[in-house]
């Protein structure tokens, strides 16, 4: 099938996904099983005009299943029957003997965990359940959820049997589990936990983690490695988290690798963004505190 022909079919299928039209989707997938076996490697203007940048990055060569997640934001909502839509596509992939179904499930799970639309409209957990029930791996899911500021998804994944690790236990405030996991945690896990707790502004988690032995000034390990934990604590908007790190001796002068800015620079920049998004008052307080501590 030519790229243009597949693109036309993808467009029709995505329209059915957006509308939550399971009957139309079933009919289309039955007639064209290639929709669940092939990736959209030559996307047309209909989707490039919506998510062109994503198609050149994390959403490159998408599977049809990816479109249920809205991680690459197009419509601003998940379909009201997203679970049924997702199961329809998965069942069609099984019927078509899609050789890479596990890859489809696992990658879609990652997008579902990260989707800001799914998180905010309350339909994400139904989507996650459909993927888990179909066999998607939950490994790393709770940590990924916290990277995407999604505590509800992290809690849900743990309830669904995802492996609990030290970083997630700390951010969830599961102190008994923290005590159980800490003795066997690797240095890498502790550094991931440090960055994750800072990113989510969890001052209580940071206070419990620091005695376990971490490098306060190392660039974050495992995600957002352009910045230090103190940068991330600043961006979380939590003055309490910032204070825990600074009072433990975190350097105030380290420049991030993306914008060449110090933690104070991050705080000052945050105060210029819309207050509804950034909680401007907190960032002004953080900037004032860092200046009092000698930051420049």
C-alpha positions in Angstrom: 0.0 0.0 0.0 1.3 3.5 -0.9 2.1 6.0 1.8 -0.8 8.2 0.6 -3.3 5.4 0.7 -2.3 4.4 4.2 -2.4 8.0 5.3 -6.0 8.3 4.1 -7.0 5.2 6.0 -5.2 6.4 9.2 -7.1 9.7 8.9 -10.5 7.8 8.7 -9.5 5.6 11.6 -8.3 8.5 13.8 -11.6 10.3 13.1 -13.5 7.2 14.4 -11.2 7.2 17.5 -11.8 10.8 18.2 -15.6 10.3 17.9 -15.5 7.1 20.0 -17.3 5.4 17.1 -16.5 1.7 17.9 -18.7 0.3 15.1 -17.1 2.4 12.4 -13.6 1.6 13.8 -14.4 -2.2 13.9 -15.6 -2.1 10.3 -12.6 -0.2 9.1 -10.1 -2.4 10.9 -11.8 -5.5 9.6 -11.6 -4.2 6.0 -8.0 -2.9 6.4 -6.0 -4.9 8.9 -2.9 -3.1 7.7 -4.0 -0.3 10.0 -2.9 -2.3 13.0 0.1 -3.9 11.4 1.8 -0.8 9.8 3.0 2.5 11.2 2.2 5.9 9.6 5.6 6.7 8.1 4.3 9.3 5.7 1.8 11.4 7.6 -0.2 13.8 5.7 -1.2 17.5 6.3 -4.3 16.5 8.3 -2.0 15.4 11.2 1.1 17.4 10.5 -0.9 20.6 10.9 -1.9 19.4 14.3 1.2 17.7 15.8 3.9 18.2 13.3 6.6 18.8 15.9 5.7 15.6 17.8 5.8 13.6 14.5 9.4 14.7 14.2 10.2 13.6 17.7 8.6 11.3 20.3 5.5 10.6 18.1 7.5 9.7 15.0 6.0 6.9 12.8 3.0 6.4 15.0 1.0 3.3 15.5 -2.8 3.7 15.2 -3.0 2.7 18.9 -1.0 5.7 20.0 -3.8 8.1 18.9 -6.0 6.9 21.8 -3.7 8.6 24.3 -3.6 12.3 23.3 0.0 12.5 24.5 0.6 14.4 21.3 -2.2 16.7 21.9 -4.7 17.1 19.0 -8.3 17.3 20.2 -7.7 18.1 23.9 -9.7 15.2 25.2 -9.8 11.4 25.4 -12.9 9.8 23.9 -15.6 9.1 26.5 -15.4 5.4 25.8 -11.6 5.3 25.5 -11.4 1.8 27.0 -13.7 0.3 24.4 -11.9 2.1 21.6 -8.5 0.8 22.8 -9.8 -2.7 23.2 -11.2 -2.6 19.7 -7.8 -1.7 18.2 -6.0 -4.3 20.3 -8.4 -7.1 19.4 -8.0 -6.2 15.7 -4.2 -6.3 16.0 -4.6 -9.8 17.6 -6.8 -10.9 14.8 -4.4 -9.5 12.2 -1.5 -11.3 13.9 0.4 -8.1 14.3 4.0 -9.3 15.0 4.9 -6.2 17.1 1.7 -6.1 19.3 3.8 -6.1 22.5 5.7 -3.1 21.3 2.5 -1.4 20.4 1.1 -2.1 23.9 4.2 -1.1 25.8 4.8 2.1 23.8 1.2 3.1 24.1 1.2 2.5 27.8 4.2 4.9 28.1 2.2 7.6 26.2 -0.9 6.9 28.3 1.0 7.4 31.6 2.4 10.7 30.3 -0.7 12.1 28.6 -1.5 15.5 30.2 -5.0 15.3 28.7 -5.7 11.8 30.1 -4.4 13.0 33.5 -6.6 16.1 33.6 -9.9 14.7 32.2 -10.0 11.7 34.4 -10.2 9.0 31.7 -6.6 8.0 31.8 -7.1 5.2 34.4 -9.6 3.4 32.1 -7.1 3.6 29.3 -4.3 2.2 31.4 -6.5 -0.7 32.6 -7.3 -1.6 29.0 -3.6 -1.7 28.1 -2.6 -3.6 31.2 -5.4 -6.1 30.8 -4.1 -6.7 27.2 -0.6 -7.4 28.5 1.3 -4.1 28.5 4.3 -4.1 30.8 3.9 -1.9 33.8 7.7 -1.9 34.6 8.9 1.6 35.4 5.4 3.0 35.1 5.1 4.5 38.6 8.3 6.4 38.2 7.3 7.5 34.7 4.0 8.7 36.1 5.8 11.0 38.6 8.1 12.3 35.9 4.8 13.4 34.2 3.4 14.8 37.5 0.8 12.1 37.7 0.4 10.8 41.2 -3.0 9.3 40.6 -1.6 7.1 37.8 1.3 6.0 40.0 -1.0 4.9 42.7 -3.3 3.1 40.3 -0.4 1.3 38.7 0.9 0.1 42.1 -2.7 -1.1 42.8 -2.6 -3.0 39.5 0.6 -4.8 40.5 3.4 -2.6 39.1 6.7 -3.1 40.9 7.2 -0.6 43.7 10.7 0.9 43.7 12.4 3.4 46.1 11.8 6.5 43.9 8.1 5.8 43.7 7.7 4.8 47.3 9.3 8.0 48.4 7.1 10.2 46.2 4.0 8.3 47.4 4.9 8.7 51.0 5.0 5.0 51.7 7.4 5.2 54.5 7.3 1.5 55.6 8.1 0.5 52.0 10.9 3.1 51.9 12.5 1.5 55.0 12.1 -1.9 53.4 13.6 -0.9 50.0 16.3 1.5 51.1 18.9 -1.1 52.2 19.1 -2.8 48.8 18.7 0.3 46.7 21.5 1.0 44.3 23.3 4.4 44.0 21.5 4.9 40.7 18.0 4.3 42.3 18.8 6.8 45.0 19.8 9.4 42.5 16.7 8.8 40.5 14.7 9.2 43.7 16.5 12.4 44.5 15.6 14.0 41.1 12.0 12.6 41.2 11.3 13.9 44.7 12.7 17.3 43.8 10.8 17.4 40.6 7.5 16.8 42.5 8.4 19.2 45.3 8.3 16.4 47.9 10.2 18.0 50.8 9.2 15.1 53.1 10.6 12.5 50.7 13.8 14.5 50.3 14.3 14.7 54.0 14.0 10.9 54.3 16.3 10.3 51.3 19.2 12.5 52.1 20.5 10.4 55.1 20.7 7.4 52.6 23.6 9.0 50.8 23.1 10.9 47.5 25.0 13.4 45.4 23.1 16.6 45.8 24.8 18.4 42.9 24.9 15.7 40.3 22.7 16.3 37.2 19.5 14.3 37.4 19.8 10.7 36.5 17.3 8.9 34.3 15.3 11.9 33.1 15.7 15.6 32.6 19.4 15.3 32.9 20.1 18.8 31.9 19.5 20.1 35.4 20.3 19.4 39.0 17.8 18.4 41.8 17.8 22.0 43.0 16.8 23.3 39.6 13.9 20.8 39.6 12.9 21.6 43.2 12.7 25.3 42.2 10.6 24.5 39.2 8.2 22.4 41.4 7.2 25.6 43.1 7.9 24.1 46.6 9.9 26.4 48.8 10.0 23.6 51.4 11.7 21.3 48.9 14.2 24.0 47.9 15.0 24.6 51.6 15.7 21.0 52.3 18.3 20.8 49.5 19.9 24.2 50.1 20.2 23.6 53.9 21.7 20.2 53.1 24.4 22.0 51.1 23.3 21.9 47.5 25.3 24.3 45.3 23.5 27.5 44.3 25.8 28.3 41.4 25.4 25.3 39.0 24.2 26.2 35.6 21.8 23.9 33.8 22.9 22.4 30.4 20.0 23.7 28.4 19.6 27.4 29.2 22.8 27.9 31.1 20.9 29.2 34.1 21.3 28.8 37.9 18.4 27.7 40.1 17.8 31.4 40.9 17.6 32.1 37.2 14.9 29.4 36.9 12.9 30.9 39.8 13.2 34.4 38.3 12.1 33.1 34.9 9.1 31.3 36.4 7.8 34.5 37.9 7.4 35.9 34.4 5.1 33.1 33.3 1.3 33.2 33.7 0.5 32.9 37.4 -2.3 30.5 36.9 0.2 28.0 35.6 3.2 28.7 37.7 1.9 29.9 41.0 3.9 33.1 40.7 3.8 33.9 44.4 5.7 30.7 45.4 8.4 31.4 42.8 8.9 35.0 44.0 9.3 33.5 47.5 11.8 30.9 46.2 13.8 33.6 44.4 13.9 35.8 47.5 15.0 32.8 49.6 17.8 31.9 47.2 19.0 35.5 47.1 19.1 35.6 50.9 21.3 32.5 50.8 23.7 34.3 48.5 22.5 33.0 45.1 23.1 35.0 42.0 
